[in-house]
Amino acid sequence: MPSISTSKNMIKVYYSSESNLNKQVISYVNASNKEILTIDIKKSNVTGTQWKEMAENLNCSIGDLIDKAHPKFLSQYNGSADLSENGWIKVLDEHPEVLTNPIVIIGDKFYQIKNP
């Protein structure tokens, strides 16, 4: 399976278009002089393998990519959930808006952006 890493001249951003922070990050990235590939996870399917690779490169679990205070998550799981890796992937598949922060990939470096 190919890696989701990019060339050093490209910035890849996984984001949800429903988040103001995510929109600000996209505006900031667009101001760079690099080729940009934006993946709106509300419109594009991200595979479980891709989520796993992103989490591994961010040194976190897939569950850590989810905003557990998001209203959609709270309504589905009452604020707590002890899910398997596949369970967390299913949450992101069904409710991509719960992605806690956009994920930016530049070359083989992965970043979870907490403020633009």
Secondary structure, DSSP 4 states (H G I P E B T S, - for coil): -------TTEEEEEE-TT-HHHHHHHHHHHTSSSEEEEEETTTS---HHHHHHHHHHTTS-GGGGB-TTSHHHHHHHTT-----HHHHHHHHHH-GGGB-S-EEEETTEEEE-S--
